[in-house]
């Protein structure tokens, strides 16, 4: 299956790439954190469109770590954006499993194989590569993932394979979310 797609928005946000100098991934996160080492809940809501009660629910369920002094750091924001970008096409408990598959316990960073901000950057770089090249064949996603993560250094044996398999799932799920949005718009244009 090869359906070409383009996403005007930074993954997991309600912000258009064009309004943010076409930044995404780590470059986008660094812009958000340029003047501060943390962002408040209201800023996360402005960036992502997630309401406070949803974020509090995710925290209560152990899917997101608590803010320190009411501020979220760059990795926490990346983590939230990853969940947000997948939730329209994947059940939240499956997203939690996927994130745990990559980095273990959300509260314990010692078992992480990658920082959430770098994971988010990889996701955005993979999606950008697919959109720019127009190579949207599902069977080529693993090749693109391999190309983008070529610089990844395993902290433990097998980490790169685990990361790449999870990235495939994330990218295909996000692609599915974009296709779902497109199908919904087409349906609405029929007068449904």
C-alpha positions as CSV (number, residue, x, y, z in Angstrom):
1,X,0.0,0.0,0.0
2,X,1.5,3.3,-1.0
3,X,-0.6,6.4,-0.2
4,X,1.3,9.6,-0.2
5,X,0.5,11.9,2.7
6,X,1.6,15.2,4.1
7,X,0.9,16.5,7.6
8,X,0.8,20.3,8.1
9,X,1.1,19.9,11.9
10,X,4.0,19.1,14.2
11,X,3.2,15.5,15.4
12,X,1.3,15.5,18.7
13,X,0.6,19.2,18.6
14,X,-2.0,21.5,17.2
15,X,0.7,23.8,15.8
16,X,1.3,24.1,12.1
17,X,4.8,23.5,10.9
18,X,4.7,26.6,8.8
19,X,3.9,28.7,11.9
20,X,6.9,27.3,13.7
21,X,9.5,27.8,10.9
22,X,8.9,24.2,9.7
23,X,10.6,22.9,12.8
24,X,9.7,19.5,14.4
25,X,11.3,17.0,16.6
26,X,14.1,18.1,18.9
27,X,14.5,21.5,17.1
28,X,10.8,22.3,17.9
29,X,11.2,21.2,21.5
30,X,14.4,23.3,21.9
31,X,12.5,26.3,20.6
32,X,9.7,25.7,23.2
33,X,12.3,25.4,25.9
34,X,14.6,28.2,24.7
35,X,13.8,30.7,27.5
36,X,12.9,28.2,30.2
37,X,13.9,24.8,31.6
38,X,10.2,23.9,32.0
39,X,6.7,24.5,30.8
40,X,3.5,24.9,32.7
41,X,0.4,22.8,32.1
42,X,-1.3,25.8,30.3
43,X,1.6,25.8,27.8
44,X,1.2,22.1,27.2
45,X,-2.5,22.7,26.6
46,X,-1.6,25.5,24.1
47,X,0.9,23.3,22.3
48,X,-1.0,20.0,22.2
49,X,-4.7,20.7,22.8
50,X,-4.8,18.3,25.7
51,X,-7.0,19.5,28.4
52,X,-5.9,19.5,32.1
53,X,-8.1,16.6,33.2
54,X,-6.8,14.3,30.4
55,X,-3.2,15.0,31.4
56,X,-4.0,14.6,35.1
57,X,-5.7,11.2,34.2
58,X,-2.6,10.1,32.3
59,X,-0.4,11.1,35.3
60,X,-2.8,9.3,37.8
61,X,-2.6,6.1,35.7
62,X,1.2,6.3,35.7
63,X,1.6,7.0,31.9
64,X,3.2,10.4,32.5
65,X,5.4,11.5,35.3
66,X,4.4,14.3,37.7
67,X,5.6,17.8,36.9
68,X,8.4,19.1,39.2
69,X,7.4,22.4,40.8
70,X,4.4,22.5,38.3
71,X,6.8,22.5,35.3
72,X,7.3,19.8,32.8
73,X,10.8,19.2,31.3
74,X,11.7,18.6,27.7
75,X,11.5,14.8,28.0
76,X,8.1,14.9,29.8
77,X,6.7,17.1,27.0
78,X,8.1,14.8,24.3
79,X,6.5,11.9,26.2
80,X,3.1,13.7,26.3
81,X,3.3,14.6,22.6
82,X,4.1,10.9,21.7
83,X,1.0,9.7,23.5
84,X,-1.1,12.5,22.0
85,X,0.0,11.7,18.5
86,X,-1.0,8.1,18.8
87,X,-4.2,8.2,20.8
88,X,-6.7,8.7,17.9
89,X,-5.7,5.3,16.5
90,X,-4.4,3.3,19.4
91,X,-5.8,2.4,22.8
92,X,-4.1,4.3,25.6
93,X,-3.2,1.0,27.4
94,X,-1.5,-0.1,24.2
95,X,0.4,3.2,24.0
96,X,1.5,2.7,27.6
97,X,2.7,-0.8,26.7
98,X,4.6,0.5,23.7
99,X,6.3,3.2,25.7
100,X,7.1,0.7,28.4
101,X,8.5,-1.7,25.8
102,X,10.9,1.1,24.8
103,X,11.9,2.6,28.1
104,X,10.5,0.4,30.9
105,X,9.0,2.1,34.0
106,X,7.9,5.7,33.2
107,X,9.1,6.8,36.7
108,X,12.5,5.1,36.5
109,X,14.9,6.7,33.9
110,X,17.7,4.2,34.7
111,X,16.0,1.6,32.6
112,X,15.5,3.9,29.6
113,X,17.2,3.0,26.3
114,X,16.5,6.5,24.9
115,X,15.5,9.9,26.1
116,X,11.9,10.7,25.2
117,X,13.0,13.9,23.5
118,X,15.4,11.9,21.2
119,X,12.7,9.3,20.6
120,X,10.3,12.1,19.6
121,X,13.0,13.5,17.3
122,X,13.5,10.1,15.6
123,X,9.7,9.9,15.1
124,X,9.5,13.3,13.5
125,X,12.6,12.7,11.4
126,X,11.2,9.4,10.1
127,X,7.8,11.0,9.3
128,X,9.5,14.0,7.6
129,X,11.7,11.7,5.5
130,X,8.6,9.7,4.4
131,X,6.7,12.8,3.5
132,X,9.6,14.5,1.7
133,X,10.5,11.5,-0.4
134,X,6.9,10.4,-1.0
135,X,7.9,6.9,-0.2
136,X,4.9,5.9,1.9
137,X,4.9,2.1,1.2
138,X,4.3,0.3,4.4
139,X,6.9,-2.3,3.6
140,X,9.6,0.4,3.4
141,X,9.0,1.9,6.9
142,X,11.5,-0.4,8.5
143,X,14.2,0.7,6.0
144,X,13.5,4.3,6.7
145,X,13.6,3.6,10.5
146,X,17.0,1.9,10.0
147,X,18.4,4.9,8.0
148,X,17.2,7.5,10.6
149,X,18.5,5.5,13.6
150,X,21.8,4.7,12.2
151,X,23.5,7.0,14.7
152,X,21.8,5.4,17.7
153,X,24.2,3.8,20.2
154,X,22.8,0.9,22.2
155,X,23.1,1.3,26.0
156,X,22.4,-2.5,26.3
157,X,22.5,-5.3,23.8
158,X,19.3,-5.5,21.7
159,X,18.2,-2.0,22.4
160,X,18.4,-0.8,18.8
161,X,16.3,-3.7,17.5
162,X,13.7,-3.0,20.3
163,X,13.7,0.8,19.5
164,X,13.4,0.2,15.7
165,X,10.5,-2.2,16.1
166,X,8.7,0.2,18.3
167,X,9.4,3.1,15.9
168,X,7.8,1.1,13.1
169,X,4.6,0.7,15.2
170,X,4.6,4.4,16.1
171,X,5.1,5.6,12.6
172,X,2.5,3.2,11.1
173,X,0.0,4.2,13.8
174,X,0.5,7.9,13.2
175,X,0.2,7.3,9.5
176,X,-3.1,5.5,10.3
177,X,-4.3,8.5,12.3
178,X,-3.6,10.8,9.3
179,X,-5.4,8.4,7.0
180,X,-8.3,8.3,9.4
181,X,-8.5,12.1,9.4
182,X,-8.4,12.1,5.6
183,X,-11.2,9.5,5.4
184,X,-13.3,11.5,7.9
185,X,-12.9,14.7,5.8
186,X,-13.9,12.8,2.6
187,X,-16.9,11.3,4.3
188,X,-18.0,14.7,5.6
189,X,-17.7,16.1,2.1
190,X,-20.3,13.6,1.0
191,X,-22.7,15.2,3.3
192,X,-22.7,12.6,6.0
